[in-house]
Amino acid sequence: MDYYDILDIPHGAAPEQIKASYRILVQLFHPDRLQHANAAVREYAEERLKKINMAYSALNDPMKRAKYDDDHDIAAAAPRKRGKRKAARFADDPEPVYAYTANYNDEEVEEWVREEMERRRHDEARYQARQARDAEEQRQREAEDRARRAANANLPRVQMSGDELILYLAPGLQTTLIRIPEGEFLMGSDSKRDPEARADEQPQHPVYLTENFIGKFPVTNYQYQIFKDATGPRKLGETTRWQYPPGKENHPVVNISWDEATAFCMWLSQETGCIFRLPTEAEWEKAARGTDGRIFPWGDAWASTKANSGEMHLGTTPVGQFAPEGNSPYGLADMSGNVWEWCADRYGENEYQGRKKMVRNPFGPEEGEGVVVRGGAFDKGAKHARCAHRNWYYPFNRRRDVGFRVVAEPF
């Protein structure tokens, strides 16, 4: 993967050229302009945007660029003459639509950018007008919905039961959150113990966490349906009511963005009076592996029969199908495999490097495009199902293999 080719610049490009090309490519592949494209195009654009960001991160920093050039035996060359040409395509690129990322005529690009900005301003004005017209009706509907829910056995609500927090969502529908006690654990990977350890998982280090309660299972389709039915109105652009796939009410909900997962937590907080949120990366990892630094929730040895991974070729499975054999030391199910799970933190590749001493309740970097996902999925192998494995997606992503579980703070 040649970073210069990805940014469509010559090897001798000046910093201004790198920035200009990056701005253009980000505009071309930004998800806002692909809202009406098909799924294959959006997935292609997402992967290409990742490559563009990786290339820019390396080439925009003089020290990183020098190291990259040395590693790849690249000598600075004279700038190429700008002109239209057909783009070189990667072997795994889909056909073709947005595969043209060649040199663009500067005037044409500027005109396109102006037209895009004007279109967005127009769409925003229409959206704001519609919001204003619907505001009063929306408030009235929400008030009526709240009154009905209050009369309906005061649901959702929570209740303590020993070391478990029971969340009642609807008549006959409840789920359990497990208490994770206060204390320290080993976070990250030790390459001597885990041969699959990656650089962003090291060094392994002690972390101290305060007590919390975390969902025994990922949030299911049926549980998410309760949320969607209770909240409204529908978002701009939605034409049909959200409905989970038939026969999959007990499967983990997927195709949910980070913002939508956060909205679910906010709704629970408002309705129950208990603070619900997504787990931090550290909270998720402790719940998955306990305090002894084990590689998988059940121990150090991979066992394909204890998790829904790519070896099973099953798609999503009902939550808890691999319990109790695949459970974590605290009794949590599906911490390895089935679906990736959104965390609260932004992703920082070098986040662990600055943790020289014990840290308390760490919470990722303040900035970053990607949000952490953990746990592997039904379409990934054993190395992704390790408790310490780190991955990330953009918060606006909706993917068929990404869901979430919730954390409740003690009360």
C-alpha positions in Angstrom: 0.0 0.0 0.0 1.8 3.1 -1.3 0.8 6.1 0.8 1.7 8.5 -2.0 -0.5 6.7 -4.5 -3.4 6.7 -2.0 -3.1 10.6 -1.7 -2.4 10.8 -5.4 0.7 12.9 -5.0 4.3 12.6 -6.3 7.0 11.4 -3.9 8.5 14.9 -3.9 5.2 16.6 -2.9 5.4 19.7 -0.7 3.5 19.8 2.6 0.9 22.1 1.0 0.3 19.6 -1.8 -0.3 16.8 0.8 -2.8 18.9 2.7 -4.6 20.0 -0.4 -4.9 16.5 -1.8 -6.1 15.2 1.6 -8.8 17.8 1.9 -10.1 17.0 -1.6 -10.1 13.2 -1.0 -11.8 13.5 2.4 -14.6 15.6 0.7 -15.0 13.0 -2.1 -15.3 10.0 0.3 -17.0 11.7 3.2 -20.1 9.7 4.3 -22.4 12.8 4.2 -22.3 12.8 0.4 -22.8 9.1 0.1 -26.0 8.8 2.2 -28.0 7.7 -0.9 -25.4 5.4 -2.3 -25.8 1.6 -2.0 -24.2 -0.4 0.8 -21.3 -1.6 -1.3 -20.3 1.9 -2.3 -20.5 3.1 1.4 -18.4 0.2 2.6 -15.8 0.9 -0.1 -15.7 4.6 0.7 -15.3 3.8 4.4 -12.3 1.6 3.8 -10.8 4.1 1.4 -11.2 6.9 3.9 -9.3 4.8 6.5 -6.5 4.4 4.0 -6.5 8.1 3.2 -6.3 9.0 6.9 -3.5 6.5 7.5 -1.5 7.9 4.6 -2.0 11.5 5.7 -1.0 10.7 9.2 2.3 9.3 8.0 3.1 11.8 5.3 2.0 15.0 7.0 4.5 14.5 9.9 8.0 15.2 8.6 9.6 12.6 10.9 7.1 9.9 10.1 7.4 10.7 6.4 11.2 10.5 6.5 11.0 7.1 8.2 8.4 5.9 5.7 10.6 7.0 2.8 13.6 5.3 4.2 11.7 2.1 4.9 10.4 2.0 1.3 13.5 3.3 -0.4 11.7 6.3 -1.8 13.7 9.2 -3.2 12.1 12.6 -3.6 11.1 13.2 -7.3 10.2 16.2 -9.2 6.5 17.1 -8.9 4.3 15.5 -11.6 2.4 17.5 -14.0 -1.2 17.8 -13.0 -3.7 16.3 -15.4 -6.5 13.9 -15.7 -5.7 10.2 -15.9 -7.4 7.0 -14.9 -6.7 6.0 -11.3 -4.7 2.9 -10.4 -7.1 0.6 -8.6 -6.3 -1.9 -5.9 -7.1 -5.6 -6.6 -9.8 -5.7 -3.8 -11.5 -2.4 -4.8 -15.2 -2.8 -5.8 -16.3 -1.8 -9.3 -16.1 1.2 -10.0 -18.3 4.2 -9.1 -15.9 6.0 -6.6 -12.7 4.1 -7.6 -11.6 7.2 -9.7 -9.2 9.0 -7.4 -6.8 10.3 -10.0 -5.5 13.8 -10.4 -8.3 16.4 -10.6 -8.5 19.7 -12.3 -8.2 22.3 -9.6 -11.0 24.5 -11.0 -13.4 21.6 -11.4 -12.7 20.5 -7.8 -13.3 24.0 -6.5 -16.6 24.2 -8.4 -17.7 20.8 -7.1 -16.9 21.8 -3.5 -18.9 25.0 -3.9 -21.9 23.1 -5.3 -21.7 20.5 -2.5 -21.6 23.3 0.2 -24.5 25.1 -1.4 -26.5 21.8 -1.5 -25.8 21.1 2.1 -26.8 24.6 3.2 -30.1 24.2 1.3 -30.7 20.8 2.8 -29.9 22.2 6.3 -32.4 25.1 5.8 -35.1 22.7 4.8 -34.3 20.4 7.7 -34.5 23.3 10.2 -37.8 24.5 8.8 -39.3 21.0 9.1 -38.0 20.7 12.7 -39.6 24.0 13.6 -43.0 22.9 12.2 -42.9 19.6 14.0 -41.5 20.8 17.3 -44.8 21.4 19.0 -46.3 18.1 17.9 -43.2 16.3 18.9 -43.3 17.6 22.4 -47.0 16.7 22.7 -46.3 13.1 21.5 -43.5 12.7 23.9 -45.6 13.9 26.8 -48.4 11.4 25.9 -45.9 8.6 25.5 -44.4 9.3 28.9 -47.8 9.4 30.5 -48.7 5.9 29.0 -45.3 4.5 30.1 -45.7 5.8 33.7 -49.1 4.1 33.9 -47.6 0.9 32.5 -46.1 -0.5 35.7 -43.4 2.2 35.9 -41.2 0.6 33.2 -38.3 0.5 32.5 -36.9 0.3 36.1 -34.0 -1.3 38.0 -33.8 -3.4 41.1 -30.8 -4.8 43.0 -30.7 -8.5 43.7 -27.5 -9.5 45.5 -24.5 -8.7 43.3 -26.8 -8.3 40.3 -28.7 -5.3 38.9 -32.0 -6.4 37.3 -33.2 -4.1 34.5 -37.0 -4.5 33.7 -37.7 -3.1 30.3 -41.3 -4.3 29.6 -43.8 -6.7 31.1 -42.0 -10.1 31.1 -38.8 -8.7 29.6 -35.8 -8.2 31.9 -32.0 -8.5 31.7 -29.2 -8.7 34.2 -26.1 -6.5 34.8 -23.3 -8.1 36.8 -21.3 -6.3 39.5 -17.6 -5.8 38.7 -15.9 -5.1 42.0 -13.5 -2.3 42.6 -9.9 -3.1 42.2 -7.0 -3.5 39.8 -6.4 -5.8 36.9 -3.8 -6.3 34.1 -4.8 -4.5 30.9 -3.1 -5.1 27.6 -1.0 -7.9 26.3 2.3 -9.5 27.3 4.0 -10.7 24.1 5.8 -13.5 26.1 2.4 -14.9 27.1 0.4 -14.0 24.0 2.2 -14.5 20.6 -0.6 -12.6 18.9 0.0 -9.4 21.0 0.0 -6.3 18.8 1.9 -3.1 19.4 -1.2 -1.0 20.4 -1.9 -3.6 23.2 1.4 -3.1 24.8 2.8 -2.7 27.3 0.6 -4.7 29.7 0.0 -2.5 32.7 -2.0 -2.4 36.0 -5.3 -0.4 36.0 -7.5 0.4 39.0 -11.2 0.6 38.4 -14.1 1.6 40.6 -17.1 -0.6 40.9 -19.6 -0.8 38.1 -22.4 -3.1 36.7 -22.1 -4.4 33.2 -24.6 -6.2 31.0 -24.4 -10.0 31.2 -25.3 -10.1 27.5 -25.1 -7.7 24.6 -28.3 -5.7 24.0 -30.7 -7.8 22.0 -33.0 -6.9 19.1 -36.1 -7.1 21.2 -34.6 -4.9 24.0 -33.6 -2.3 21.4 -37.1 -2.5 19.9 -38.6 -1.4 23.2 -36.4 1.7 23.0 -37.4 2.5 19.4 -41.0 2.0 20.2 -40.8 4.3 23.2 -38.9 7.1 21.6 -39.9 9.2 18.6 -40.5 10.8 16.3 -38.6 9.0 13.5 -35.4 10.6 12.3 -35.3 12.8 9.2 -35.2 10.5 6.2 -36.8 7.4 7.8 -39.9 6.2 6.1 -40.7 3.1 8.0 -40.8 2.0 11.6 -37.6 0.3 12.9 -38.2 -3.4 13.2 -35.8 -6.2 14.1 -35.4 -9.2 11.7 -38.1 -11.8 12.2 -37.0 -14.7 14.4 -34.0 -12.9 15.8 -35.4 -11.2 18.8 -32.8 -12.7 21.1 -29.8 -12.0 18.8 -27.6 -9.0 19.5 -28.8 -5.8 17.8 -26.5 -4.8 15.0 -26.3 -2.1 12.4 -26.4 0.4 15.3 -24.1 3.4 15.2 -22.2 4.6 18.3 -24.5 7.6 18.6 -27.6 5.3 18.5 -26.1 3.1 21.2 -25.4 6.1 23.3 -29.0 7.3 22.8 -30.2 4.0 24.1 -28.1 4.5 27.3 -29.4 8.0 27.7 -33.0 6.8 27.4 -32.4 4.2 30.1 -30.8 6.8 32.4 -33.7 9.2 32.0 -36.4 6.5 32.5 -34.8 4.7 35.5 -32.9 7.4 37.3 -29.8 5.2 37.2 -26.8 6.3 35.1 -26.4 4.0 32.1 -23.6 4.4 29.5 -21.3 2.5 27.3 -18.4 0.8 29.0 -14.9 2.3 28.9 -12.3 0.3 27.1 -10.8 -0.6 30.5 -14.1 -1.6 32.0 -14.9 -3.8 29.1 -11.5 -5.6 29.3 -11.7 -6.2 33.0 -15.2 -7.7 32.7 -13.9 -9.9 29.9 -10.8 -11.3 31.4 -10.8 -10.8 35.2 -7.7 -9.8 37.0 -5.1 -12.4 36.0 -4.3 -11.2 32.4 -5.7 -14.3 30.7 -5.9 -14.2 26.9 -9.5 -15.3 26.4 -12.5 -15.1 28.9 -12.1 -18.8 29.8 -8.2 -19.0 29.8 -5.2 -18.8 27.6 -6.0 -21.5 25.1 -8.4 -20.8 22.2 -11.4 -23.0 22.0 -13.7 -22.6 18.9 -16.6 -24.3 20.7 -16.7 -21.5 23.3 -17.3 -18.5 21.1 -19.1 -17.6 17.9 -16.2 -16.8 15.7 -15.4 -17.0 11.9 -14.7 -20.7 12.3 -18.4 -21.4 13.0 -19.8 -19.6 9.9 -23.1 -18.9 11.8 -23.8 -15.2 11.5 -25.1 -13.8 14.7 -26.4 -16.2 17.3 -28.8 -15.8 20.3 -27.0 -14.1 23.2 -25.7 -16.6 25.7 -25.7 -19.6 23.3 -22.1 -20.3 24.2 -22.6 -19.9 28.0 -21.5 -20.9 30.5 -18.4 -22.5 28.9 -17.5 -19.3 27.1 -18.3 -17.0 30.0 -15.8 -14.6 31.6 -14.6 -15.0 35.2 -17.5 -12.7 36.3 -20.1 -14.7 34.4 -20.5 -12.5 31.3 -21.5 -14.1 28.0 -20.4 -13.3 24.5 -17.3 -11.3 25.5 -15.5 -13.2 22.7 -17.1 -13.4 19.3 -20.7 -12.9 18.1 -20.5 -9.2 17.6 -18.0 -6.4 18.2 -19.1 -4.1 21.0 -19.0 -0.3 21.1 -17.0 1.3 23.9 -17.1 4.9 25.2 -13.5 5.7 24.4 -11.9 7.2 21.3 -9.2 5.0 19.9 -5.5 6.0 20.5 -2.9 3.8 18.9 -0.3 4.8 21.5 -2.6 5.2 24.4 -0.8 2.6 26.5 2.7 4.0 26.0 2.1 6.8 28.5 0.9 4.5 31.3 4.1 4.0 33.2 2.5 3.6 36.6 -0.9 2.4 37.9 -3.7 4.4 36.3 -7.2 4.8 37.8 -10.3 4.7 35.6 -8.6 5.6 32.3 -10.7 7.1 29.5 -8.9 7.2 26.1 -7.7 10.3 24.2 -9.8 13.4 24.1 -9.7 13.5 20.3 -9.8 11.0 17.5 -11.9 10.0 14.6 -12.4 6.4 15.6 -14.3 4.8 18.5 -13.1 1.6 20.1 -14.9 -1.7 19.5 -14.0 -4.8 21.4 -14.5 -8.6 21.5 -14.3 -9.8 17.9 -17.3 -11.1 15.9 -18.9 -14.0 14.1 -16.9 -13.1 10.9 -13.5 -12.8 12.6 -10.9 -15.3 13.8 -9.4 -16.2 17.2 -6.8 -13.4 17.3 -9.7 -10.8 17.2 -11.5 -12.6 20.0 -8.7 -12.1 22.5 -9.7 -10.0 25.5 -6.9 -7.4 24.8 -7.5 -7.0 21.1 -8.3 -3.4 20.1 -10.2 -2.3 17.0 -12.1 0.9 16.0 -14.7 2.2 13.6 -16.1 5.6 12.9 -18.9 6.5 15.3 -21.4 6.9 12.4 -20.7 3.4 11.1 -23.6 0.9 11.1 -22.2 -2.6 10.6 -23.7 -6.0 10.5 -21.2 -7.3 13.0 -21.2 -4.4 15.6 -23.5 -4.2 18.6 -23.1 -3.0 22.2 -23.7 -3.8 25.9 -24.4 -1.3 28.7 -22.8 -0.3 32.0 -24.7 1.1 35.0 -23.0 3.1 37.7 -23.6 2.2 41.4 -26.4 4.1 43.1 
